[in-house]
């Protein structure tokens, strides 16, 4: 499975930025779907900033599983300076992490 890759990619998302589940999945080798990425992040270990991964439109789909986790996610993102629109979605155009180029984004998963 792609757990080590997913966790490594998420660790590289800078504070104050986000990526969607699909964007994280696309950076895996081989690529995985956003759905699979979300399933992997359902068992995230300590030290992985899971709150920096959101829905493709900036929503917080974790609320379907646990509304308290969605509130925690929003609080963590806001503490990093991430802003939300009136519908409670992250302003993706402003806060999407910029992963350099595709080759550089294929991370060294041993670290």
Secondary structure, DSSP 8 states (H G I E B T S, - for coil): --HHHHHHHHHTS-TT-BEEHHHHHHTSSS---HHHHHHHHTT--TT--GGGEE-TTS--GGGGT-HHHHHHHHHHHHHTT--B-TTS-B-HHHHB-----HHHHS--TT-
